[in-house]
Amino acid sequence: MAQLLVVDDEKSIRLTLAEFLRVDGHTVRVAATAAAALQLLAEEPADVIISDIVLPQTTGVELLRRLREVVPRAQVLMMTGEPTVDTAAACLRAGAFDYLIKPLTKGPLLQVVRQAVRLKAMDDERMRLVESNRQYQQDLEKQVECRTTELRQSEQRVREQYEELELLYKYAPVGLFAVDRDLRYVRINERLAEINGFPVSYHLGRTVRQVLPGLAERLLAIWVPVLERGEAVFNCEVSGETPTLPGQRRHWLSNFLPWRSLSGEIIGLVGSVLEVTEQKRMESQFLRAQRLESVGRLASGIAHDLNNILSPIMMATSMLRDEARNQEDLAMLDTIDTNARRGAEIVKQVLTFARGSEGPKIPVALGRLVRELGKVIRETFPKAIHFETEIQAHAWSVLGDNTHLYQLLLNLCVNAADAMPTGGRLKVTLENITVDEPFVRLNPGAQAGPHVCLTVADTGTGIPPELLDKIFDPFFTTKSAEKGTGLGLATVIGIVKGHGGFIQVGSRLDQGTQFRIYLPALPEKNEAAAGEMVSSVKPPPGGQKVVLVVDDEECVRDITRRTLEKHGYTVLLAADGIQAITLLRERVQEIKMVITDMSMPLMDGEAVIRAIRQMDADLPVVAMSGLAPQIFALQLEGLHIQHILTKPFSSGDLLQAVTTVLHPQP
């Protein structure tokens, strides 16, 4: 029920009224003065206050005014024993709920109090509703404010994302576009405009047939199913030419998706285009490099077998020449020797292609090589070809193989002559050049530093553009079978790379071709300082010294034995490493030297040499191989090999090697 306060200075009245009200179920407190009443109300408010008008120290009306300030929503009932109209009016004006006249009886009192309590409850409910509505309005305003803030933030994010997408669309590294159902461009970014070769404005409103006539049919075959069935196409490769770059085949990787309206209807097509021309070129080069590696391995194997075949021929011709008595026999032997050496040179070309430059490198003066080659060219090339040289004074030398560099020059000049069947001008230029970092960035494979630039230029037929990336492939040639093997330029690039250099090629049809060879130079050495030491050793008699020859090729063993025995050596033969080790164990004190092949079945040359070193650490050993010395030189480090003979070799080469080892010059 309600909280009630009875204020009256008459104790009996206070207690009587309190008892009536408690019986009716209310909580009642009493006070004798206005001050006591205000103190109680400060501690706990009351719903209904029943106060006498006449109180000590103050009037009920004055108390009523104070009560309006302290408990403005409490219902106040005023009591008086001397009722007057003015008093009643003053109380009601001051905010009293009702005016009661003493003496009070229980029934009317409770009836009025109950009305006041109901009114107070109604007022509380009204205030609760007002407060609830106010709180609801505040909460709603907060929600609206928060939602408005969120919408503004979301709008800002959308705006920023749209701006980012616009920037991405504009500056994306891939081409982006949209076409309508009539295949007219409605949007395109800068990158695709660059790929197609036309500005953005040129595309808008034009069809794909108008912009890319050469690619239109290929694109339509892909786009039409996308527009009709809504099927996306990913990673589709398209190749062809653009109108702005005719004759240059290009490659693109594309994605095409249907463009739908909000209702789901296909209204066009959107796509992305990534140019992969350079990647395709690199992939082609990689595959070509793999093919070259496979051919190189095959070439090494073939060269090994051919060298084993040619070695006996070259040694036998030397022996037979000493015994020949008439010019016809000598001429025939010269023919055999010439063709054997020609075959050996072809094998060298194969090995040069397969493995790069071989042999020891010494300072080589290219100017001297050019002048020596010029003498040969002027004597052997057709007179319709005018040969010129331009050699810079004090041209730097290069660290290289003299024979291979001569072969490089000769191959380039022969190719140039073949490109000028009716005559022309062939010019070889030599100059010192310092390669800097900007030049390196523009030329893959180049290294900064001093270089010698060797240029071979002709005025011949030129090389078609589509063949330029194939000219260094082995066995690739445009000549007939009887005029070329396709190894010339493959050998050239092998020599260039073997010397740490790089090559540039420029050519125009019917205007000529220019090869520029850049080789690392030795600035401290010029033509005057560079040179080669050439020595010849006349083999002394063998003095019956015992030499062990180890080779799985019978013809090589036999001709080696004949050559050495002719010059006074005693020769022991072994067909493989196991036989060689058996002979060594039996006659290690007699054997003064071992000549062993490196490539043999069952037990190869390296294993033989290691076994020899366990039996006699100082026994001289000469290694033979049909491959380049660099291929097996590293694995023989520490085994004290006195000499390496590269097959095919002549009897003179063999005897010089034996003499150098067994009869060293003082």
Backbone hydrogen bonds, N-H to C=O, Kabsch-Sander energy under -0.5 kcal/mol:
donor,donor_aa,acceptor,acceptor_aa,energy
4,L,2,A,-0.5
4,L,27,T,-3.4
5,L,48,V,-1.8
6,V,29,R,-2.8
7,V,5,L,-0.5
7,V,50,I,-3.3
8,D,6,V,-0.5
8,D,31,A,-2.1
11,K,9,D,-0.7
14,R,10,E,-2.2
15,L,11,K,-2.7
16,T,12,S,-2.3
17,L,13,I,-2.7
18,A,14,R,-2.2
19,E,15,L,-2.3
20,F,16,T,-2.4
21,L,17,L,-2.2
22,R,18,A,-2.5
23,V,19,E,-2.2
24,D,20,F,-1.2
25,G,22,R,-2.0
26,H,21,L,-2.0
27,T,2,A,-2.4
28,V,26,H,-0.6
29,R,4,L,-1.9
31,A,6,V,-2.4
37,A,33,T,-2.0
38,L,34,A,-2.6
39,Q,35,A,-2.1
40,L,36,A,-2.4
41,L,37,A,-2.4
42,A,38,L,-1.9
43,E,39,Q,-1.4
44,E,40,L,-2.5
47,D,3,Q,-2.3
48,V,3,Q,-1.8
49,I,75,Q,-2.8
50,I,5,L,-3.0
51,S,49,I,-0.6
51,S,77,L,-2.7
52,D,7,V,-2.1
53,I,79,M,-2.4
55,L,53,I,-0.7
55,L,58,T,-1.1
58,T,55,L,-0.8
60,G,53,I,-5.1
63,L,59,T,-2.2
64,L,60,G,-2.6
65,R,61,V,-2.0
66,R,62,E,-2.0
67,L,63,L,-2.9
68,R,64,L,-1.9
69,E,65,R,-0.9
70,V,66,R,-2.0
71,V,67,L,-2.9
74,A,71,V,-1.6
75,Q,47,D,-2.6
76,V,74,A,-0.5
77,L,49,I,-3.3
78,M,98,D,-2.0
79,M,51,S,-2.5
80,T,100,L,-1.4
88,A,84,T,-2.3
89,A,85,V,-2.5
90,A,86,D,-2.6
91,C,87,T,-2.2
92,L,88,A,-2.4
93,R,89,A,-2.6
94,A,90,A,-1.7
95,G,92,L,-1.1
96,A,91,C,-2.2
97,F,76,V,-3.5
98,D,76,V,-1.0
100,L,78,M,-3.8
102,K,80,T,-2.7
102,K,100,L,-0.5
109,L,105,T,-1.8
110,L,106,K,-2.9
111,Q,107,G,-2.4
112,V,108,P,-2.5
113,V,109,L,-2.8
114,R,110,L,-3.0
115,Q,111,Q,-1.9
116,A,112,V,-2.5
117,V,113,V,-3.1
118,R,114,R,-2.8
119,L,115,Q,-2.8
120,K,116,A,-2.9
121,A,117,V,-2.8
122,M,118,R,-2.9
123,D,119,L,-2.9
124,D,120,K,-2.8
125,E,121,A,-2.7
126,R,122,M,-2.7
127,M,123,D,-3.0
128,R,124,D,-3.0
129,L,125,E,-2.9
130,V,126,R,-2.9
131,E,127,M,-3.6
132,S,128,R,-3.3
133,N,129,L,-3.3
134,R,130,V,-2.8
135,Q,131,E,-3.2
136,Y,132,S,-3.1
137,Q,133,N,-2.8
138,Q,134,R,-2.6
139,D,135,Q,-3.4
140,L,136,Y,-3.1
141,E,137,Q,-2.7
142,K,138,Q,-2.6
143,Q,139,D,-2.9
144,V,140,L,-3.1
145,E,141,E,-2.7
146,C,142,K,-3.3
147,R,143,Q,-3.4
148,T,144,V,-2.8
149,T,145,E,-2.6
150,E,146,C,-3.1
151,L,147,R,-2.9
152,R,148,T,-2.6
153,Q,149,T,-3.0
154,S,150,E,-3.4
155,E,151,L,-2.9
156,Q,152,R,-2.4
157,R,153,Q,-2.9
158,V,154,S,-3.0
159,R,155,E,-2.5
160,E,156,Q,-2.9
161,Q,157,R,-3.5
162,Y,158,V,-2.9
163,E,159,R,-2.5
164,E,160,E,-2.8
165,L,161,Q,-3.2
166,E,162,Y,-2.5
167,L,163,E,-2.5
168,L,164,E,-3.3
169,Y,165,L,-3.2
170,K,166,E,-2.5
171,Y,167,L,-3.1
172,A,168,L,-1.2
175,G,273,V,-3.4
177,F,271,G,-1.9
178,A,187,R,-2.3
179,V,269,L,-2.8
180,D,184,R,-2.0
181,R,267,I,-0.8
183,L,180,D,-2.2
185,Y,203,H,-0.5
185,Y,206,R,-2.6
186,V,178,A,-2.7
187,R,178,A,-1.6
189,N,176,L,-2.1
190,E,170,K,-0.8
193,A,189,N,-1.7
194,E,190,E,-2.2
195,I,191,R,-2.3
196,N,192,L,-2.9
197,G,193,A,-1.6
198,F,193,A,-1.2
202,Y,199,P,-0.6
203,H,199,P,-1.0
203,H,200,V,-0.9
204,L,200,V,-1.5
205,G,185,Y,-2.7
206,R,203,H,-2.6
208,V,183,L,-1.4
211,V,207,T,-1.9
212,L,208,V,-2.8
215,L,212,L,-0.9
216,A,212,L,-1.3
219,L,215,L,-2.5
220,L,216,A,-3.1
221,A,217,E,-1.9
222,I,218,R,-0.8
222,I,219,L,-0.7
223,W,219,L,-3.1
224,V,220,L,-2.4
226,V,222,I,-0.9
227,L,223,W,-2.4
228,E,224,V,-2.6
229,R,225,P,-2.8
230,G,225,P,-0.5
230,G,226,V,-1.4
231,E,225,P,-0.7
232,A,230,G,-0.5
233,V,256,F,-3.0
236,C,254,S,-3.0
237,E,235,N,-0.6
238,V,252,W,-2.7
240,G,250,R,-2.2
244,T,196,N,-0.5
245,L,242,T,-1.1
248,Q,245,L,-1.4
249,R,247,G,-0.7
250,R,240,G,-3.1
252,W,238,V,-2.8
253,L,274,L,-3.1
254,S,236,C,-2.9
254,S,252,W,-0.5
255,N,272,S,-1.8
256,F,233,V,-3.0
257,L,270,V,-2.9
259,W,268,G,-2.5
260,R,258,P,-0.6
261,S,265,E,-2.7
264,G,261,S,-1.7
267,I,259,W,-3.2
267,I,265,E,-0.6
268,G,259,W,-1.2
269,L,179,V,-2.7
270,V,257,L,-2.7
271,G,177,F,-2.0
272,S,255,N,-2.1
273,V,175,G,-2.8
274,L,253,L,-2.5
275,E,273,V,-0.5
276,V,251,H,-2.2
277,T,251,H,-0.6
280,K,276,V,-2.7
281,R,277,T,-2.1
282,M,278,E,-2.7
283,E,279,Q,-2.7
284,S,280,K,-2.6
285,Q,281,R,-2.4
286,F,282,M,-2.6
287,L,283,E,-2.7
288,R,284,S,-2.4
289,A,285,Q,-2.6
290,Q,286,F,-2.3
291,R,287,L,-2.3
292,L,288,R,-2.7
293,E,289,A,-2.4
294,S,290,Q,-2.3
295,V,291,R,-2.8
296,G,292,L,-2.7
297,R,293,E,-2.2
298,L,294,S,-2.3
299,A,295,V,-3.1
300,S,296,G,-2.3
301,G,297,R,-1.9
302,I,298,L,-2.5
303,A,299,A,-3.1
304,H,300,S,-2.1
305,D,301,G,-1.8
306,L,302,I,-2.8
307,N,303,A,-2.6
308,N,304,H,-1.6
309,I,305,D,-1.4
310,L,306,L,-2.7
311,S,307,N,-2.2
313,I,309,I,-0.8
314,M,310,L,-2.5
315,M,311,S,-2.4
316,A,312,P,-2.6
317,T,313,I,-2.2
318,S,314,M,-1.2
319,M,315,M,-1.7
320,L,316,A,-3.0
321,R,317,T,-2.1
322,D,318,S,-1.1
323,E,319,M,-0.8
323,E,320,L,-0.5
324,A,320,L,-1.3
330,L,326,N,-2.0
331,A,327,Q,-2.8
332,M,328,E,-2.1
333,L,329,D,-2.7
334,D,330,L,-2.6
335,T,331,A,-2.2
336,I,332,M,-2.6
337,D,333,L,-3.1
338,T,334,D,-3.1
339,N,335,T,-2.5
340,A,336,I,-2.4
341,R,337,D,-2.7
342,R,338,T,-2.2
343,G,339,N,-2.5
344,A,340,A,-2.3
345,E,341,R,-2.4
346,I,342,R,-2.1
347,V,343,G,-2.4
348,K,344,A,-2.3
349,Q,345,E,-2.2
350,V,346,I,-2.3
351,L,347,V,-2.7
352,T,348,K,-2.9
353,F,349,Q,-2.5
354,A,350,V,-2.5
355,R,351,L,-3.4
356,G,352,T,-2.1
357,S,494,G,-0.7
362,I,400,G,-2.6
364,V,398,V,-3.4
366,L,364,V,-0.9
368,R,365,A,-0.5
369,L,365,A,-1.4
370,V,366,L,-2.7
371,R,367,G,-2.1
372,E,368,R,-2.4
373,L,369,L,-2.8
374,G,370,V,-2.3
375,K,371,R,-1.5
376,V,372,E,-1.4
377,I,373,L,-2.8
378,R,374,G,-2.5
379,E,375,K,-1.4
380,T,376,V,-2.2
381,F,377,I,-2.8
385,I,382,P,-1.8
386,H,384,A,-0.7
386,H,424,G,-3.1
387,F,385,I,-0.6
388,E,426,L,-2.7
390,E,428,V,-2.2
392,Q,390,E,-0.5
392,Q,430,L,-2.5
395,A,392,Q,-1.0
397,S,522,L,-0.9
397,S,525,K,-2.3
398,V,364,V,-2.2
399,L,520,P,-0.6
400,G,362,I,-2.6
400,G,398,V,-0.9
402,N,400,G,-0.6
405,L,401,D,-2.5
406,Y,402,N,-2.0
407,Q,403,T,-2.3
408,L,404,H,-2.7
409,L,405,L,-2.2
410,L,406,Y,-2.6
411,N,407,Q,-2.7
412,L,408,L,-2.1
413,C,409,L,-2.3
414,V,410,L,-2.6
415,N,411,N,-2.3
416,A,412,L,-2.1
417,A,413,C,-2.4
418,D,414,V,-2.3
419,A,415,N,-1.5
420,M,417,A,-1.5
423,G,420,M,-1.7
424,G,384,A,-1.5
426,L,386,H,-2.9
427,K,457,A,-2.7
428,V,388,E,-2.5
429,T,455,T,-2.7
430,L,390,E,-2.8
431,E,453,C,-1.8
433,I,451,H,-3.1
435,V,433,I,-0.7
435,V,449,G,-2.8
440,V,436,D,-1.9
441,R,437,E,-2.4
442,L,438,P,-1.2
443,N,439,F,-0.7
443,N,440,V,-0.9
446,A,443,N,-2.1
449,G,435,V,-2.4
451,H,433,I,-3.7
452,V,519,L,-2.7
453,C,431,E,-3.0
453,C,451,H,-0.5
454,L,452,V,-0.6
454,L,517,I,-3.0
455,T,429,T,-2.8
455,T,453,C,-0.6
456,V,515,F,-2.5
457,A,427,K,-2.7
457,A,455,T,-0.5
458,D,513,T,-2.4
459,T,425,R,-0.7
461,T,419,A,-1.7
467,L,464,P,-1.8
468,L,464,P,-0.6
468,L,465,P,-0.9
470,K,467,L,-1.9
471,I,467,L,-0.9
471,I,468,L,-0.5
473,D,470,K,-2.0
475,F,486,G,-1.7
476,F,473,D,-1.6
476,F,486,G,-0.8
477,T,475,F,-0.6
483,K,480,S,-1.7
484,G,480,S,-1.2
491,T,487,L,-2.5
492,V,488,G,-1.9
493,I,489,L,-2.6
494,G,490,A,-1.7
495,I,491,T,-2.4
496,V,492,V,-2.6
497,K,493,I,-2.5
498,G,494,G,-2.1
499,H,495,I,-1.2
499,H,496,V,-0.6
500,G,497,K,-1.8
501,G,496,V,-2.7
502,F,518,Y,-1.7
504,Q,516,R,-2.3
506,G,514,Q,-2.4
508,R,512,G,-2.3
510,D,461,T,-3.1
511,Q,508,R,-2.2
512,G,508,R,-1.7
514,Q,506,G,-3.1
515,F,456,V,-2.4
516,R,504,Q,-2.7
516,R,514,Q,-0.5
517,I,454,L,-3.2
517,I,515,F,-0.6
518,Y,502,F,-2.8
518,Y,516,R,-0.5
519,L,452,V,-2.2
519,L,517,I,-0.6
521,A,450,P,-2.3
522,L,397,S,-2.9
525,K,522,L,-2.4
527,E,395,A,-0.9
529,A,526,N,-1.0
530,A,526,N,-2.1
531,G,363,P,-0.5
534,V,532,E,-0.6
535,S,533,M,-0.5
538,K,536,S,-0.5
542,G,567,H,-2.8
544,Q,568,G,-3.0
545,K,542,G,-1.1
546,V,590,E,-0.6
547,V,570,T,-3.1
548,L,593,M,-2.7
549,V,547,V,-0.6
549,V,572,L,-3.2
550,V,548,L,-0.5
550,V,595,I,-3.2
551,D,549,V,-0.5
551,D,574,A,-2.1
554,E,552,D,-0.7
557,R,553,E,-2.2
558,D,554,E,-2.8
559,I,555,C,-2.3
560,T,556,V,-2.0
561,R,557,R,-2.4
562,R,558,D,-2.5
563,T,559,I,-2.3
564,L,560,T,-2.4
565,E,561,R,-3.1
566,K,562,R,-2.1
567,H,563,T,-0.8
567,H,564,L,-0.7
568,G,565,E,-1.8
569,Y,564,L,-2.3
570,T,545,K,-2.4
571,V,569,Y,-0.5
572,L,547,V,-2.7
574,A,549,V,-2.2
577,G,601,P,-0.5
577,G,603,M,-0.6
580,A,576,D,-1.8
581,I,577,G,-2.3
582,T,578,I,-2.0
583,L,579,Q,-2.4
584,L,580,A,-2.2
585,R,581,I,-2.2
586,E,582,T,-1.7
587,R,583,L,-2.6
588,V,584,L,-0.9
590,E,587,R,-1.0
591,I,587,R,-2.2
592,K,546,V,-2.6
593,M,546,V,-0.9
594,V,620,P,-2.0
595,I,548,L,-3.3
596,T,594,V,-0.5
596,T,622,V,-2.3
597,D,550,V,-2.3
598,M,624,M,-2.0
600,M,598,M,-0.7
603,M,601,P,-3.4
605,G,598,M,-1.7
608,V,604,D,-1.9
609,I,605,G,-2.6
610,R,606,E,-2.3
611,A,607,A,-2.1
612,I,608,V,-2.4
613,R,609,I,-2.3
614,Q,610,R,-1.2
615,M,611,A,-1.3
616,D,612,I,-3.5
619,L,616,D,-1.0
622,V,594,V,-2.9
623,A,643,H,-2.5
624,M,596,T,-2.8
625,S,645,L,-1.8
631,I,628,A,-1.6
632,F,628,A,-0.6
632,F,629,P,-0.8
633,A,629,P,-1.6
634,L,630,Q,-0.6
636,L,632,F,-0.7
636,L,633,A,-0.9
637,E,634,L,-1.4
639,L,636,L,-2.1
642,Q,621,V,-2.0
643,H,621,V,-1.0
645,L,623,A,-3.4
646,T,644,I,-0.6
647,K,625,S,-3.1
647,K,645,L,-0.6
654,L,650,S,-2.1
655,L,651,S,-2.8
656,Q,652,G,-2.5
657,A,653,D,-2.1
658,V,654,L,-2.4
659,T,655,L,-2.8
660,T,656,Q,-2.6
661,V,657,A,-1.7
662,L,658,V,-3.2
663,H,659,T,-2.5
